[in-house]
Amino acid sequence: MNFEDVEYNNDSVNSPQEFQKTSEQWISEADTYYRSGWYQASLDAYEQALRLTPDNTHAQQGRSHAYSYMKQFEEATTSQERAISSSNIAQEYYTSGNTFYRLGNYEEAIKAFQQATASAPGFAQAYQGLGNTLYRLKKYKDALSIFDQAIRIDPNYAEAYYSKGVVLSTMKQYGEAILAFDRMVQIAPYDAGAYYNKGIALYGLKRYEEALTAFELAIRLAPNNALAYHNKAKALYGLKRYEEALFSCEQALRLAPTYVSIYNNKGNALYGLKRYEEALAAYEQAIRLNPQDVRTYYNKGKALYGLRRYEEALAVCEQAIRLAPRDARVYYNKGNVLSRLKRYAEAIEAYEQAIRLDPNDIQMHKALSKAFYSFKSSGGVSTVPAHAMHQQRVNNISPSTVKMKRQPFRRLKQILSNLFSSRH
């Protein structure tokens, strides 16, 4: 069996993430505050934009308008003062919510944001803060509902579309996530994070060419973000453009030389180029940086398999099992190595354990069927591992082979039945 089939990629493209806000994003946020009547917050956001781009005319004009409105309200009537008071209370709750959020006290943050929305039901930014907090607590459906509420209040609120896209992508609803990021880009066309996260959603749909375009746009807007290069490499790997993927990994490593996943990506690109020794070195560097990352052991085993160092590959599979004993893939990989060693009886046992953990994986059923056929074709003979030969000699058993109990024909029939039924 081709070991490349079992490459473990579940976490090789990073989860949706937030970027540092650009001037464009600060301006978009300031505009939203201004339209909602939150002039102090609007003024603060325009100031943030001007720190990044001091000559931005839009930000300068927005700051002037916000300041002008604040001066008008200082001379307001009593009824207006009451409205301002309510506005100020909501702003105070919102500020408290942000403080709790930054401290990781999410339950208190939720309370503060809810008080802000109760004081000012049209305060879109408070809903945004509430949605962000719910996302952190992995309450994705609730977060999605809150972001939709923020969008209903302000249909041009770019950050709400961005956050909605992140939630949808986390929920693997990639098509809807892409729509949210596209709307975000219409409002704020220079936001690197929108393109980056759109790329992740496209990658999730295996639309690698489009994902590559999105990551390249993110790089143009944020050229020093290592993760954009890292995920560009993944898209290139998906397109089997291994040399380019390797180059992108090198660019990422110059920006983040201790990031484990980049070494995994680099190793994958080298493996695709059949440069197995170099791939092995990349995986070993990843293990030195994080000895608990089970994904790297999968990949190291793959490189050893490519080098035909099967006993070492098997030892790496055992390490992976110790790190993730409930992961079906580790047993599947072990079965592949054992099949290559013609230790079919043990391979069958490994595949069966994989299927017990993940009974719906067709690939595992196919592998089990193939191993069983190989075992039957060999006359029910399975090669004995070297470490067992000494014990066999002690027990005066022939060291060349070991007989496994003949399995009845119904065992084979059951395997084939499972395989075909899983296709429907």
Secondary structure in CASP SS format (residue, H / E / C, confidence):
PFRMAT SS
TARGET T0000
AUTHOR 0000-0000-0000
METHOD secondary structure of the structure
MODEL  1
M C 1.00
N C 1.00
F H 1.00
E H 1.00
D H 1.00
V H 1.00
E C 1.00
Y C 1.00
N C 1.00
N C 1.00
D C 1.00
S C 1.00
V C 1.00
N C 1.00
S C 1.00
P C 1.00
Q C 1.00
E C 1.00
F C 1.00
Q C 1.00
K C 1.00
T C 1.00
S H 1.00
E H 1.00
Q H 1.00
W H 1.00
I H 1.00
S H 1.00
E H 1.00
A H 1.00
D H 1.00
T H 1.00
Y H 1.00
Y H 1.00
R H 1.00
S H 1.00
G C 1.00
W C 1.00
Y H 1.00
Q H 1.00
A H 1.00
S H 1.00
L H 1.00
D H 1.00
A H 1.00
Y H 1.00
E H 1.00
Q H 1.00
A H 1.00
L H 1.00
R H 1.00
L H 1.00
T C 1.00
P C 1.00
D C 1.00
N C 1.00
T H 1.00
H H 1.00
A H 1.00
Q H 1.00
Q H 1.00
G H 1.00
R H 1.00
S H 1.00
H H 1.00
A H 1.00
Y H 1.00
S H 1.00
Y H 1.00
M H 1.00
K H 1.00
Q H 1.00
F H 1.00
E H 1.00
E C 1.00
A C 1.00
T C 1.00
T H 1.00
S H 1.00
Q H 1.00
E H 1.00
R H 1.00
A H 1.00
I H 1.00
S H 1.00
S H 1.00
S H 1.00
N H 1.00
I H 1.00
A H 1.00
Q H 1.00
E H 1.00
Y H 1.00
Y H 1.00
T H 1.00
S H 1.00
G H 1.00
N H 1.00
T H 1.00
F H 1.00
Y H 1.00
R H 1.00
L H 1.00
G C 1.00
N C 1.00
Y H 1.00
E H 1.00
E H 1.00
A H 1.00
I H 1.00
K H 1.00
A H 1.00
F H 1.00
Q H 1.00
Q H 1.00
A H 1.00
T H 1.00
A H 1.00
S H 1.00
A C 1.00
P C 1.00
G C 1.00
F C 1.00
A H 1.00
Q H 1.00
A H 1.00
Y H 1.00
Q H 1.00
G H 1.00
L H 1.00
G H 1.00
N H 1.00
T H 1.00
L H 1.00
Y H 1.00
R H 1.00
L C 1.00
K C 1.00
K C 1.00
Y H 1.00
K H 1.00
D H 1.00
A H 1.00
L H 1.00
S H 1.00
I H 1.00
F H 1.00
D H 1.00
Q H 1.00
A H 1.00
I H 1.00
R H 1.00
I H 1.00
D C 1.00
P C 1.00
N C 1.00
Y C 1.00
A H 1.00
E H 1.00
A H 1.00
Y H 1.00
Y H 1.00
S H 1.00
K H 1.00
G H 1.00
V H 1.00
V H 1.00
L H 1.00
S H 1.00
T H 1.00
M C 1.00
K C 1.00
Q C 1.00
Y H 1.00
G H 1.00
E H 1.00
A H 1.00
I H 1.00
L H 1.00
A H 1.00
F H 1.00
D H 1.00
R H 1.00
M H 1.00
V H 1.00
Q H 1.00
I H 1.00
A C 1.00
P C 1.00
Y C 1.00
D C 1.00
A H 1.00
G H 1.00
A H 1.00
Y H 1.00
Y H 1.00
N H 1.00
K H 1.00
G H 1.00
I H 1.00
A H 1.00
L H 1.00
Y H 1.00
G H 1.00
L C 1.00
K C 1.00
R C 1.00
Y H 1.00
E H 1.00
E H 1.00
A H 1.00
L H 1.00
T H 1.00
A H 1.00
F H 1.00
E H 1.00
L H 1.00
A H 1.00
I H 1.00
R H 1.00
L H 1.00
A C 1.00
P C 1.00
N C 1.00
N C 1.00
A H 1.00
L H 1.00
A H 1.00
Y H 1.00
H H 1.00
N H 1.00
K H 1.00
A H 1.00
K H 1.00
A H 1.00
L H 1.00
Y H 1.00
G H 1.00
L C 1.00
K C 1.00
R C 1.00
Y H 1.00
E H 1.00
E H 1.00
A H 1.00
L H 1.00
F H 1.00
S H 1.00
C H 1.00
E H 1.00
Q H 1.00
A H 1.00
L H 1.00
R H 1.00
L H 1.00
A C 1.00
P C 1.00
T C 1.00
Y C 1.00
V H 1.00
S H 1.00
I H 1.00
Y H 1.00
N H 1.00
N H 1.00
K H 1.00
G H 1.00
N H 1.00
A H 1.00
L H 1.00
Y H 1.00
G H 1.00
L C 1.00
K C 1.00
R C 1.00
Y H 1.00
E H 1.00
E H 1.00
A H 1.00
L H 1.00
A H 1.00
A H 1.00
Y H 1.00
E H 1.00
Q H 1.00
A H 1.00
I H 1.00
R H 1.00
L H 1.00
N C 1.00
P C 1.00
Q C 1.00
D C 1.00
V H 1.00
R H 1.00
T H 1.00
Y H 1.00
Y H 1.00
N H 1.00
K H 1.00
G H 1.00
K H 1.00
A H 1.00
L H 1.00
Y H 1.00
G H 1.00
L C 1.00
R C 1.00
R C 1.00
Y H 1.00
E H 1.00
E H 1.00
A H 1.00
L H 1.00
A H 1.00
V H 1.00
C H 1.00
E H 1.00
Q H 1.00
A H 1.00
I H 1.00
R H 1.00
L H 1.00
A C 1.00
P C 1.00
R C 1.00
D C 1.00
A H 1.00
R H 1.00
V H 1.00
Y H 1.00
Y H 1.00
N H 1.00
K H 1.00
G H 1.00
N H 1.00
V H 1.00
L H 1.00
S H 1.00
R H 1.00
L C 1.00
K C 1.00
R C 1.00
Y H 1.00
A H 1.00
E H 1.00
A H 1.00
I H 1.00
E H 1.00
A H 1.00
Y H 1.00
E H 1.00
Q H 1.00
A H 1.00
I H 1.00
R H 1.00
L H 1.00
D C 1.00
P C 1.00
N C 1.00
D C 1.00
I H 1.00
Q H 1.00
M H 1.00
H H 1.00
K H 1.00
A H 1.00
L H 1.00
S H 1.00
K H 1.00
A H 1.00
F H 1.00
Y H 1.00
S H 1.00
F H 1.00
K H 1.00
S H 1.00
S C 1.00
G C 1.00
G C 1.00
V E 1.00
S E 1.00
T E 1.00
V C 1.00
P C 1.00
A H 1.00
H H 1.00
A H 1.00
M H 1.00
H H 1.00
Q H 1.00
Q H 1.00
R H 1.00
V H 1.00
N C 1.00
N C 1.00
I C 1.00
S C 1.00
P C 1.00
S C 1.00
T E 1.00
V E 1.00
K E 1.00
M C 1.00
K C 1.00
R C 1.00
Q C 1.00
P C 1.00
F H 1.00
R H 1.00
R H 1.00
L H 1.00
K H 1.00
Q H 1.00
I H 1.00
L H 1.00
S H 1.00
N H 1.00
L H 1.00
F H 1.00
S H 1.00
S C 1.00
R C 1.00
H C 1.00
END
